[in-house]
Amino acid sequence: MKTFLEMTNDQRREKLAQQQKLYEVQRAAGLDLDMSRGKPDANQLNLSMDMLQQNPYDLIYTRKGTDVRNYGELAGVDEAKELFGSVLGVGMENVIMGGQSSLALMYDTVIKAYVLGVYGGSKPWGQQGHLKFLCPVPGYDRHFRITQEFGIEMINIPMSETGPDMAMVKEYVESDPSVKGIWCVPKYSNPTGCTYSHETVRAFAALKPAADDFRIFWDNAYFVHGFRQEDDDLLNIFDACKEFGSEDMVYEFMSTSKVTFSGAGVAVLAASKPNIQFLTRQMGVQTLGYDKINQLRHVRYFKNIAGLKAHMQKQANYLRPKFDCALAALEKGLGDTGIGTWTNPNGGYFISYDGLPGTAKRCVQLCADIGVKLTPAGAAFPYGIDPEDKNIRIAPSYPSTSELYKSMNVFCICQRIAALEKLLAE
Amino acid sequence: MKTFLEMTNDQRREKLAQQQKLYEVQRAAGLDLDMSRGKPDANQLNLSMDMLQQNPYDLIYTRKGTDVRNYGELAGVDEAKELFGSVLGVGMENVIMGGQSSLALMYDTVIKAYVLGVYGGSKPWGQQGHLKFLCPVPGYDRHFRITQEFGIEMINIPMSETGPDMAMVKEYVESDPSVKGIWCVPKYSNPTGCTYSHETVRAFAALKPAADDFRIFWDNAYFVHGFRQEDDDLLNIFDACKEFGSEDMVYEFMSTSKVTFSGAGVAVLAASKPNIQFLTRQMGVQTLGYDKINQLRHVRYFKNIAGLKAHMQKQANYLRPKFDCALAALEKGLGDTGIGTWTNPNGGYFISYDGLPGTAKRCVQLCADIGVKLTPAGAAFPYGIDPEDKNIRIAPSYPSTSELYKSMNVFCICQRIAALEKLLAE
């Protein structure tokens, strides 16, 4: 069978007419489906309800006797710092327990760097004129919105299967002191699902920034979120940094938003001791500490890394079939058309789809017009601009399997229409 | 009996020798007591444990069907906005549910005003050179630390029993556009315990700021924290503002840190609709929302204002005896000395003590030297500087009644020593 690229225009017109009929059938069905955000559904959230069933009287005192219901323990309770530190491969002295949102923790870290500066920096970012951040693309839209909010220029860095283009990163970081940071989702990257190779992580650790206040924002959102037998292996960046003495360059973030509850979990910042001391002093002006009852609730439920992994196995078993359903629909609907490629991740929350250049917006609009909501085309790029207008982020986690099947069917029809229209217009 | 002021120096020397003996007896007792912070003790925290005993499956869905375990509802769940809005006398559209710390919410509001500006302001605070904040004194140390962190000059405004000196406030606010804000604890003020009079609140509402981006930081921390039969009556500042069309000038804050759990409650920001819209947009860059499970946990437990007040009655019954114990100790120990005055509040967490000028630091040091920790002298003033060195904040809530009795006894001895030393040195 010919791919759409190999067809004659007559064949394409015939194919397009077929697809338009299928599209009208779907329109008539009156769909109202949402594949726009990477969030768990209610059944997946149910997998964590036992955490909330613990006897609250068992959740009063930490092992050293602190009453978690009261003020104190600014940077979090020891057992939480220890558990999440060990998950990230750092000591508890390298951990601050934040609120319940790692995004808020990142925003907070950026705004404080902007106004108050970072450890070792000669002055606050905000007093240095025009600033830049590097943005591996496609990437996480909410990262980009933070840097946009502060007027920081964002520079696209292409992603491959091994991570960002490190030659380009090195060139920018080492030559331009106005480059203050880079956004990274190093494991099961949002949205491509790739995990940075060991070589990539080592290249990060080896950076010699032109700025004295450059930071890598290492958003390890999916640190334990593999859903297949084969789990990707991410090199511990702090281990890599030891060789170069560059530990102060990294802020690592994580949360349990996709481990327990989205928006009611715990968030974590890991960093070198000087960074932690610097940030803890700043934090001491801001608050008397975050919700320690919730910290203890999490730790007592997981108990240890093995408990956390066992918990994540339940999530994996629940999520994997949704991804397999979406991937099967893509293969069946588009596998022989030659108009798109997509990722097949071992974990995380997304499939990244690349169609023909100039078709993504049209496809998302076609879907929206008949009741299937996708992440806006371009969302995975700074300023919402996909230079090639080809990338669409597919988030299979929230819809039910039957909704997902319907949604993916509509997506494939709309991809075919958008591609055929594009090819016929050339 | 003569007061210390009326005594001859010989009488004072004799008295001082007596007190020094009492002091040595206390030193020999090897005390380790803490009256430094206004926080609840474990028994008081127990009064809220039923909130944590609720069935978590009853805490999944809001009345409009939102799953609180998931992302969404950026500004908080409706029933929480409604309950806390009604407590503050504003509509739910005037409320943002913050995290668990009103201090963090205030910090966040200041830093965003600094970098991003406020509604109606021509540019961000941080781009306007030298800035000032008005600080009613004595006041809350953690407020002052926030403005100090951002290099904002703090100006002392004397407090009376009816609130800050409003003539002075008006003069500064209406003549100087670099005055960007004022810190207020309008009810059961920290530490004096006074509640601003209706006239004071109306004077706030009537302010015509020279700056287009001036804000009143109305920290209503003790909005429902009366512990006596007679509850102070605070005029709703938003009602007062209506007359002058000045609603946009006020940010009101509260939390349940002293209602349920200190550091694991919910925090609230109330403001005019334009402010709320402006702040909600900013918040949408920062996070997907705060812990909604905890919001629903609070609302379902209180049910309504009557439920909240009934809950606070338990706290009042627990706290009142501690205050009465501290007040009795002050009366017994210092009532006939003429060396000090103190407040007798109907609510809140503090007694504010004014000794002879030049004695506060000495008294706090004397207490510390034999194991009784007080809030540092000067803490209730910007930069930690009490111009008269006479104010000490007494926090009776945390120690047990027996510890409190011992601590107050030591405090009175140290006050007498410090005053006698001072009088003898003159």
Contacts between the chains, C-beta under 8 A, distances in Angstrom:
chain1	res1	chain2	res2	distance
A	37	B	71	6.9
A	39	B	70	5.8
A	39	B	71	5.1
A	40	B	70	6.7
A	42	B	60	7.9
A	42	B	67	5.6
A	42	B	69	7.8
A	42	B	70	7.6
A	45	B	67	6.9
A	45	B	69	4.4
A	45	B	70	6.3
A	48	B	69	7.8
A	49	B	56	5.9
A	49	B	57	7.0
A	52	B	56	3.5
A	52	B	59	7.7
A	52	B	293	7.6
A	53	B	56	6.2
A	56	B	49	6.0
A	56	B	52	3.6
A	56	B	53	6.2
A	57	B	49	7.0
A	59	B	52	7.8
A	60	B	42	7.8
A	67	B	42	5.6
A	67	B	45	6.9
A	68	B	263	8.0
A	68	B	264	7.3
A	69	B	42	7.8
A	69	B	45	4.4
A	69	B	48	7.8
A	69	B	261	4.4
A	69	B	262	6.9
A	69	B	263	7.5
A	69	B	264	6.2
A	70	B	39	5.7
A	70	B	40	6.7
A	70	B	42	7.6
A	70	B	45	6.3
A	70	B	261	7.5
A	70	B	262	5.0
A	70	B	263	6.7
A	71	B	37	6.9
A	71	B	39	5.1
A	71	B	257	7.9
A	71	B	262	4.7
A	71	B	263	5.3
A	72	B	263	7.6
A	99	B	99	5.3
A	99	B	100	7.6
A	99	B	290	7.4
A	99	B	291	7.9
A	100	B	99	7.6
A	100	B	290	6.8
A	100	B	291	4.9
A	101	B	287	4.7
A	101	B	288	6.7
A	101	B	289	7.9
A	101	B	290	7.5
A	103	B	286	7.1
A	103	B	287	5.5
A	103	B	288	6.7
A	104	B	99	8.0
A	104	B	286	5.4
A	104	B	287	4.1
A	107	B	285	6.9
A	107	B	286	4.3
A	107	B	287	7.1
A	108	B	286	7.8
A	111	B	111	5.7
A	111	B	112	7.5
A	111	B	115	6.0
A	112	B	111	7.5
A	114	B	115	6.0
A	115	B	111	6.0
A	115	B	114	6.0
A	115	B	115	6.1
A	115	B	126	6.8
A	115	B	150	6.7
A	116	B	149	7.1
A	126	B	115	6.8
A	126	B	126	6.8
A	142	B	285	8.0
A	145	B	285	5.1
A	146	B	285	6.1
A	146	B	286	7.6
A	149	B	116	7.2
A	149	B	282	7.8
A	149	B	285	4.7
A	150	B	115	6.7
A	257	B	71	7.9
A	261	B	69	4.4
A	261	B	70	7.5
A	261	B	293	6.5
A	262	B	69	6.9
A	262	B	70	5.0
A	262	B	71	4.8
A	262	B	288	7.6
A	263	B	68	8.0
A	263	B	69	7.5
A	263	B	70	6.7
A	263	B	71	5.3
A	263	B	72	7.7
A	263	B	288	5.9
A	263	B	289	5.4
A	263	B	290	7.4
A	263	B	291	6.6
A	263	B	292	6.1
A	264	B	68	7.3
A	264	B	69	6.2
A	264	B	291	4.6
A	264	B	292	6.5
A	264	B	293	4.3
A	264	B	294	6.9
A	282	B	149	7.8
A	285	B	107	6.9
A	285	B	142	7.9
A	285	B	145	5.1
A	285	B	146	6.0
A	285	B	149	4.7
A	286	B	103	7.1
A	286	B	104	5.5
A	286	B	107	4.3
A	286	B	108	7.8
A	286	B	146	7.6
A	287	B	101	4.6
A	287	B	103	5.5
A	287	B	104	4.0
A	287	B	107	7.1
A	288	B	101	6.7
A	288	B	103	6.7
A	288	B	262	7.6
A	288	B	263	6.0
A	289	B	101	7.8
A	289	B	263	5.4
A	290	B	99	7.4
A	290	B	100	6.8
A	290	B	101	7.5
A	290	B	263	7.4
A	291	B	99	7.9
A	291	B	100	4.9
A	291	B	263	6.6
A	291	B	264	4.6
A	291	B	291	6.8
A	291	B	294	7.2
A	292	B	263	6.1
A	292	B	264	6.5
A	293	B	52	7.6
A	293	B	261	6.5
A	293	B	264	4.2
A	294	B	264	6.9
A	294	B	291	7.2
A	294	B	294	7.7
